[in-house]
Amino acid sequence: MRITVIKSDQKGIKALEFGRSKLLLTSMLTLTVVVGAIAATHFLTRWSLQQDLVSEAAIEQWQQELVTQKAELAEAKKASDAQVQALSSRLATMQAHILRLDAAGSRLVAQAGIDDEFGFGQTPAIGGPSESEYAVKATYADVSYSLDRLENSIQAKEQELSALEALIFDREISAEQEISGRPIAKGWLSSPYGNRADPFTGKRDWHPGIDFAALSGSDVVATAAGVVTTVERKNGYGTFVEISHGDGYTTRYGHNKTVLVKKGDIVEKGQVIAKVGSTGRSTGPHVHYEITRNGKTLNPYKFLK
């Protein structure tokens, strides 16, 4: 078998002839190239698929890591929110304590009658130079520690102010309970304490109080704060009022025309408790005024001023 190939170019026409052996060699070479190409394509395809499989596994791993990181971020945010909420709650509590301190301070200033140089209820006036190069950003631990110290300080100051307020209040109560002054607003001393001539018999007799003459119907006032223990018609005293002031002290008011308080009432110092009268054993409108301690009469003179 012979194959003739005619090739035309500038140099003319050439004829190439292939014999059986050449044709067989050529065919084998062509087949080898085709098979090699197919094999290369197959291996390249498998390699590409394997690369794709590795990429999918990596993507799946990355996705799992993202899910884990999102969960950790959510937990961190939850913990951060809880810390912020705790700080907010503590700040609210301390603000309430500070408001209480302001109220207590204002009451103390008013009770003591002094100028409010501390400015209770107002924002403190503070200042200073701009931030220095040594300023350090505060951490959560720093803030929490500072709040602990501030809270302890506020509680201590609150207790101190409460104790001081109680002390001032006790002093005010003591001052109110201290017996002093006269039992009438207008009038004059008409009979002394101690031995005197009885106005009805003329005999020498003991007078356990002092008498203040005044216009009928004028005010009778309590000489100290206390509790009304007796309101009754008493032999010799007429319409009678007794007030207890604590520590064994009592004051007694006799010959009243009318009484404006009742047993169990709490009265203030200077409060009108009755009206001047002449009931009982009396020669005219006046107040019989006695002071006793543990049942024993005392000389009212030293309590008048």
C-alpha positions, 0 to 999 in steps of 0.5 A: 500500500502506498499513499502519495501526498502532493504539496505545492509551494513557491518552489513547485509541486512536491510529492510525498509517498508513504509506504506501509511501514511509515504509515504504520509508524505514523498511525502508532504515533498519532494513537499514542498522542491521542491516548496520552491526551485522554489520560492527561485529561482524565488525571487532570479532571480527577485532580480538579475534583479532589481539589474541589473536595478539599475546598468544600471540607475547608469551607465547612470547617471555616463555617463551623469556626464562624458558628463557634466564634459567633457563640463566643461573641454572644456569650461575651456580649451577654457577660458584658451586658450583665456587668453593665446592668450590675454597674447601673443597678449599683449606681442607682442604689448609690444615687438613692443613698445620695438623695437621702444624704442630701435630704438629711443634710438639708434637715440638719441645716434647717434644724441647726439654723446654720447656713448651707455652706455644703450646698446639699442637693446641688452638683458639687463645684469641681475642676482641674487642668486638662488630662495629662499624659499620665492618664490611664484608661479605667478598666471594669475592675478599676470602676468596680473597686471605686464603686465599692469604696464610694458605696462604703463611704456613702453608707458610713456618712449616711449613718453618721448623718442619721446619728447626728440628726437623731442627736439634734432631734433628741436635744430639741425634744429635751429643750421642749420637755424642759420646764420653763416660763410662766403658765399664762401670757399676761398676768401677775404673781398673786401668791408665792410657793411655801408657807403663807396665810390661807386666804380663807382662814388666815391661818399659816399653811403650806402652799404647794405651788404659785398663783398667777392672777389673770383675766377670766378666759385668758390663755393658760399654756403648757410650760413644756412639751408632754402628755396630758395625764389628768383632766378632772374636777379635783377637790380644792383645785377646781377644773384641773389639768396635769401634764407629764414631761418624762423623767418624773416631772409633771406640771399642774394647772388648777382653777381653770374655767374650761379645758381645751385638751383631753387625757392622752393628748400630746401637747407642745411647749407654749400650747394653749391647754385651758382658759383662766377661771376661778373654779374650786377653792378660789377667791378670783380668776387665776391659775394655780401652778405646780411642778412635781418630780416623782410626786414631790412638789418643787419650787416653781420659781427656779423654772420661771425664766 
